[in-house]
Amino acid sequence: GRGSDARHSVDAYLDATTYARKNRIGYLSVGAEYGFSRTVYGRVGYTLDPGRVMNFGFGAGYRKALGANVLSIDAGFLPSPTFGHKLVFSVSLGG
């Protein structure tokens, strides 16, 4: 769902991804994002892999309109049973 006013926005999501050929759920994710002035964002979420523990992740981001483009800077902590705990950073510029 989505809720917003002029300065604040809140998004929530639920995602289920299936394994390619087994038609079973590969993992479930649920989370929320809070945005302030459509510029600064904070995120939290859980991912559940069947047969494994639930993983907690969080992150923050900054977005700024630059003419027809948008600059986006994001950082996140994403635990992964396959790759271990990771800090992920991204910078993008696009329309």
C-alpha positions as CSV (number, residue, x, y, z in Angstrom):
1,G,0.0,0.0,0.0
2,R,1.0,3.6,-0.3
3,G,0.3,6.7,1.8
4,S,1.6,10.1,1.3
5,D,1.2,13.9,1.8
6,A,3.3,16.8,0.6
7,R,6.4,15.9,2.7
8,H,6.0,12.3,3.8
9,S,5.5,9.0,2.0
10,V,5.1,5.4,3.2
11,D,5.3,2.3,1.0
12,A,4.9,-1.3,2.0
13,Y,5.6,-4.4,0.0
14,L,5.2,-8.2,-0.1
15,D,7.1,-10.2,-2.6
16,A,7.1,-14.0,-3.3
17,T,9.6,-15.4,-5.7
18,T,9.3,-19.0,-7.0
19,Y,12.0,-21.5,-8.0
20,A,12.3,-21.7,-11.8
21,R,11.1,-25.3,-12.5
22,K,9.7,-26.5,-9.2
23,N,6.9,-23.9,-8.9
24,R,7.6,-23.6,-5.2
25,I,8.1,-20.4,-3.3
26,G,11.9,-19.6,-3.2
27,Y,11.6,-16.9,-0.6
28,L,9.2,-14.3,0.8
29,S,10.0,-10.7,1.5
30,V,8.1,-8.1,3.4
31,G,9.2,-4.5,4.1
32,A,8.4,-0.9,4.3
33,E,9.9,2.4,3.1
34,Y,9.5,5.8,4.6
35,G,10.3,8.9,2.5
36,F,10.7,12.5,3.6
37,S,10.2,15.4,1.2
38,R,10.6,12.9,-1.7
39,T,14.4,13.1,-1.1
40,V,15.5,11.0,1.9
41,Y,14.3,7.4,2.4
42,G,14.7,4.7,5.0
43,R,13.8,1.1,4.5
44,V,13.4,-2.1,6.6
45,G,12.5,-5.6,5.6
46,Y,12.6,-9.3,6.3
47,T,13.3,-12.1,3.9
48,L,12.3,-15.7,4.7
49,D,13.9,-18.6,2.9
50,P,12.0,-21.8,3.5
51,G,14.1,-24.1,5.8
52,R,16.3,-21.2,6.8
53,V,16.1,-18.3,9.3
54,M,14.4,-15.0,8.7
55,N,16.9,-12.3,7.6
56,F,16.5,-8.6,8.6
57,G,17.8,-5.9,6.2
58,F,17.7,-2.2,6.3
59,G,18.9,0.7,4.2
60,A,18.7,4.4,3.4
61,G,18.7,6.5,0.2
62,Y,18.9,10.0,-1.2
63,R,17.2,11.1,-4.4
64,K,17.6,14.5,-6.1
65,A,16.1,15.7,-9.3
66,L,18.6,17.2,-11.7
67,G,16.7,18.6,-14.6
68,A,15.3,15.7,-16.6
69,N,17.4,13.2,-14.6
70,V,17.4,11.9,-11.1
71,L,20.5,11.3,-8.9
72,S,20.0,8.3,-6.5
73,I,22.4,7.2,-3.8
74,D,21.5,4.1,-1.8
75,A,23.1,2.1,1.0
76,G,21.8,-1.1,2.5
77,F,22.7,-4.0,4.8
78,L,21.6,-7.3,3.2
79,P,22.2,-10.6,5.0
80,S,22.5,-13.5,2.6
81,P,22.9,-17.2,3.5
82,T,24.9,-17.7,0.3
83,F,27.2,-14.6,0.4
84,G,27.2,-13.7,4.1
85,H,26.4,-10.2,5.4
86,K,26.9,-7.5,2.8
87,L,26.9,-3.7,2.8
88,V,25.6,-2.6,-0.6
89,F,26.1,0.9,-2.1
90,S,24.7,2.2,-5.4
91,V,24.8,5.5,-7.2
92,S,22.7,6.1,-10.3
93,L,21.8,8.9,-12.6
94,G,18.9,8.5,-15.0
95,G,15.6,9.6,-16.1
